[in-house]
Amino acid sequence: MKPALIDLTSISFVIAFALLLSPFAQSTTLAPLSLAQLTSSAANVVHVECVGNQAVWRDAEIWTVTSFRVLENWKGNSPQEIRVWMIGGRAGPVTSYVPGAPRFRIGEETVLFLEPAASGSFGGVLSITAWGEGTFRIHRDPRTYEMRVTQDTAITPNFDPSSRTFRETGIRNWPLAKLKARVIAAESSQRRMP
């Protein structure tokens, strides 16, 4: 019996055909949320400090449970300490990496837009609204010591299919006070709407 040989011409034909069809392939691109939409979608908006991380197994997945000390409530009324669940993490020798799932370092301050996780076995659990869109990292300006924020989505450029270019989206290097004022104004405006 002869071993089956792969015909290089056939492989070349399949690759060429796939490349010819690739411009017609449809992809899903989510439009970024405005700050007003993000505020409206979130049940709570909080300025927090990370105080701990723990990876756990739940429903055959690894989840990272991050504990935060709430420094300020901008929307909603969160307790002094909250726990946020994000898929992925490291449990023993197993690592589960999920692109776009925010991770936090102990001592790091952030502003988080939070919502209850989907129903089911995760009732009462908090998650970050739109993951990277709802995560704003805080840093101090080295010259002025002013607290400033950058949205996670502003760190990595996104592909815009209409212009076929990569562009940065999201808030970058805003004063923390400016973000807080905009969130409070958006929330106040939504409460006044009938």
Secondary structure, DSSP 8 states (H G I E B T S, - for coil): -------HHHHHHHHHHHHHHGGG----------HHHHHHH-SEEEEEEEEEEEEEEETTEEEEEEEEEEEEEEES---SEEEEEEE-EEETTEEE--TT-----TT-EEEEEEEE--SSTTTT-EEETTGGGGEEEEEE-TTT--EEEEEGGGTS-EEETTTTEEE--S--SEEHHHHHHHHHHHHHHHHH--
